[in-house]
Amino acid sequence: MTGIGWIGSIILGALAGWIAEKIMKTDQGLLMNIILGIVGALVLNWLLVAITGSTLGGWFGQLIVAAAGACLLIFVARLVRR
């Protein structure tokens, strides 16, 4: 998450984790939502840059990327648990 700073990353990660929590119908706490949102954004941004050469910019674009990345992490965690 380039260009939004540490506090912005935490806020964006919390919001993205909460969105992913609602989409994937899981129940996690605030700290896990923040971690999922930040790590999900890092993973999906890395994948987007590797595949397309760029990523979505701005706060809204990073929110979409972070929420999708958090959903991806929840999905992978469910696969591993089974």
N, C-alpha and C positions, 0 to 999 in steps of 0.2 A: 504494500500500500504506500506508494510513493507520494510525497507531497502533502500529506494530511497531518503529519505529526503524531506523537505518542498518544496524547489525549484524544485526538480525533480517531486514531486507530482503535482505542479502547471503546469509545462510544459507538463507532461504526461496527466493531466486532460484536458488541453486546446486542445491538439492533439486528444485525445479520444472524447471529446465533438464535435470537428469539424468533425471527421469521422462519428460520430453518426448523426450529423446534415445533412451530405450529404446522408447517408443511408436512414434516415427517411424523407428526403425532407422537412426540416423545416428551418426557418430563425431566428437565435438567435445571440446575440452579443458575444463578447469574454468572458465577465464575466460569462454569463450563460453557455457557453461551458465549462469553467473551473469548475464551480459548478457541472454541469451535469457529467462531466468526473470523478471528485473526488468522488462525492456521488455515482455515478454508480459503481465505482470500489469498494467502501466500501460495498455496498449492495451485489454485485455479489460475492465478496470475502467471505463475511459472508455466503452466500448461498452455495458456493462451499465447504467451510470448514464444514458446517453443513451436507451437503449431502455426500460428498466424503471423508472428513477428510483432504483434502489438497487443495491447489490452484496452479495456474500457477506461476512459479517463473521468475525472471529476468525482464528486461525492456520490452521486446517484449511480454512476457506472460501477464504482467500487462497492457500493451496497449490493448491487445485483450480483457481482462477481463473488463477494464474500458470502452471501446467502446461498448461492449455488454451490460454492465450495464447501460450506458447512453441511449442506444436504448430501453432497458426495461423501464427506467424511462419515456422516451418520450411516449412510447406506453401506459403506465399506465395513464399518464397525459391526453392523448387523450381520453381514456375510461372514465375518471372522468368528463371531460368537456362535453361529450355527454349526 
